[in-house]
Amino acid sequence: MGNAGRLWRVVRLYGPLGCAREIGYALLRFEVRFAGPSMSDYYKTEDLERFAEIGKNAPQLWEKFSAYYGAVFEEGALSEREKALIALGVAHALQCPYCIDAFTQTSLEKGSNLEQMTEAVHVAAAIRGGAALVHGVQMRNVASKLSM
């Protein structure tokens, strides 16, 4: 099926042809689904090794960030293993594939096991889900004001 056939399927799924808003939305979905690169093309594992390149054009800022970043992950009130697990959970909440790769490896290197790492991911998922749900209070506040 060509792109036109795919577009028609998307338009049929997301609204009637007579609704300009729905067609605009369908066209946007069409572009995202069929025109752009896939995530496997966008996130390349080997790019994680190039992270320091971000400092090429702002070396002073990169040095400050690197010093801070290094200090944060040093042993302190929390162990390096605990910090790696926290970072792994945050990486999942932020949905950063590079961070997930890096902190999966770091967590394993610092002695965490798959059960602990999975639990950290579940903690992050629960917090993210709770944060989304608690915003329902905002929705209820607005709905209450508009209903008066």
QUIZIFEN-V890250 format. One record per residue. RES is the residue in one letter. PHI is phi in radians with two decimals (NA if undefined). Layout:
# QUIZIFEN-V890250
res-><RES & RES>
phi-><PHI & PHI>
This chain:
# QUIZIFEN-V890250
res-><M & G & N & A & G & R & L & W & R & V & V & R & L & Y & G & P & L & G & C & A & R & E & I & G & Y & A & L & L & R & F & E & V & R & F & A & G & P & S & M & S & D & Y & Y & K & T & E & D & L & E & R & F & A & E & I & G & K & N & A & P & Q & L & W & E & K & F & S & A & Y & Y & G & A & V & F & E & E & G & A & L & S & E & R & E & K & A & L & I & A & L & G & V & A & H & A & L & Q & C & P & Y & C & I & D & A & F & T & Q & T & S & L & E & K & G & S & N & L & E & Q & M & T & E & A & V & H & V & A & A & A & I & R & G & G & A & A & L & V & H & G & V & Q & M & R & N & V & A & S & K & L & S & M>
phi-><NA & -1.30 & -1.06 & -1.08 & -1.12 & -1.13 & -1.07 & -1.04 & -1.07 & -1.14 & -1.09 & -1.10 & -1.27 & -1.87 & 2.67 & -1.23 & -1.10 & -1.34 & -1.81 & -1.05 & -1.09 & -1.16 & -1.16 & -1.03 & -1.12 & -1.12 & -1.11 & -1.07 & -1.06 & -1.04 & -1.10 & -1.16 & -1.28 & -2.05 & -1.74 & -1.50 & -1.22 & -1.33 & -1.07 & -1.17 & -1.43 & -1.48 & -1.66 & -1.98 & -0.92 & -1.15 & -1.18 & -1.03 & -1.20 & -1.68 & -0.91 & -1.11 & -1.05 & -1.12 & -1.56 & -0.98 & -1.74 & -2.60 & -1.07 & -1.15 & -1.15 & -1.11 & -1.06 & -1.14 & -1.08 & -1.08 & -1.12 & -1.09 & -1.02 & -1.10 & -1.13 & -1.03 & -1.60 & -1.27 & -0.98 & -2.68 & -1.10 & -1.87 & -1.28 & -1.07 & -1.14 & -1.11 & -1.13 & -1.14 & -1.16 & -1.06 & -1.07 & -1.13 & -1.10 & -1.09 & -1.00 & -1.24 & -1.10 & -1.42 & 1.04 & -1.74 & -1.06 & -1.13 & -1.14 & -1.05 & -1.04 & -1.12 & -1.46 & -1.15 & -1.10 & -1.09 & -1.05 & -1.12 & -1.09 & -1.53 & 1.79 & -1.34 & -1.91 & -1.09 & -1.11 & -1.14 & -1.14 & -1.13 & -1.12 & -1.08 & -1.15 & -1.15 & -1.05 & -1.07 & -1.13 & -1.14 & -1.14 & -1.13 & -1.13 & -1.10 & -1.11 & -1.15 & -1.18 & -1.14 & -1.19 & -1.07 & -1.11 & -1.05 & -1.04 & -1.14 & -1.08 & -1.13 & -1.07 & -1.13 & -1.13 & -1.27 & -1.45 & -1.22>
